Amino acid sequence: MAHETIHLGLYVIFGIIMLPVYVMILGWLIGKPRNYRGVAIAFGYIGGFIVLIIAGLLVVGLVTSMLTPY
């Protein structure tokens, strides 16, 4: 039962909820006027935020594992 629910949630999140993001990225790349420098800056910001989130989660996980007993 859990697998069907998880798969349904993935379809909803990546298929329906993320749809405006997909359309926005397509608009950046194929829309007019084409401004690839702006697109590169936006992707840089998005990538930077993702790296910061992953690094922050790594630090929180390490600190939590040091503070909690086995």
C-alpha positions in Angstrom: 0.0 0.0 0.0 2.8 2.4 0.8 4.5 2.1 -2.5 1.5 3.2 -4.5 1.0 6.2 -2.3 4.7 7.2 -2.5 4.7 6.8 -6.3 1.5 8.8 -6.6 3.1 11.6 -4.5 6.1 11.7 -6.7 3.9 12.0 -9.8 1.9 14.8 -8.2 5.0 16.7 -7.0 7.2 16.4 -10.1 4.3 16.3 -12.6 1.8 18.8 -11.4 3.3 21.1 -8.8 6.6 21.6 -10.6 4.8 22.3 -13.9 5.1 26.1 -13.6 8.8 25.8 -13.0 9.2 23.7 -16.1 7.2 26.3 -18.1 9.3 29.1 -16.7 12.6 27.4 -17.7 11.2 26.7 -21.2 10.2 30.3 -21.4 13.7 31.4 -20.5 15.3 29.2 -23.1 12.9 29.5 -26.1 11.2 32.8 -25.4 11.9 36.1 -27.1 14.0 38.1 -26.6 16.6 35.5 -25.9 18.8 36.5 -23.0 21.2 33.6 -22.2 23.2 35.7 -19.7 20.2 36.2 -17.5 19.3 32.5 -17.8 22.9 31.5 -16.8 22.7 33.9 -13.8 19.4 32.4 -12.7 20.6 28.9 -13.0 23.7 29.9 -11.0 21.5 31.2 -8.2 19.4 28.1 -8.3 22.5 25.8 -8.2 24.0 27.9 -5.4 20.9 27.6 -3.3 20.8 23.9 -3.8 24.4 23.6 -2.8 23.8 25.7 0.3 20.8 23.6 1.3 22.7 20.3 0.9 25.7 21.7 2.9 23.4 23.0 5.6 21.7 19.6 5.9 25.1 17.9 6.1 26.2 20.2 8.9 22.9 19.7 10.8 23.2 16.0 10.4 26.8 15.9 11.6 26.0 18.1 14.7 22.9 16.0 15.5 24.8 12.8 15.3 27.5 14.1 17.6 25.0 15.3 20.2 22.7 12.3 20.3 23.8 9.1 22.1 24.0 5.8 20.4 
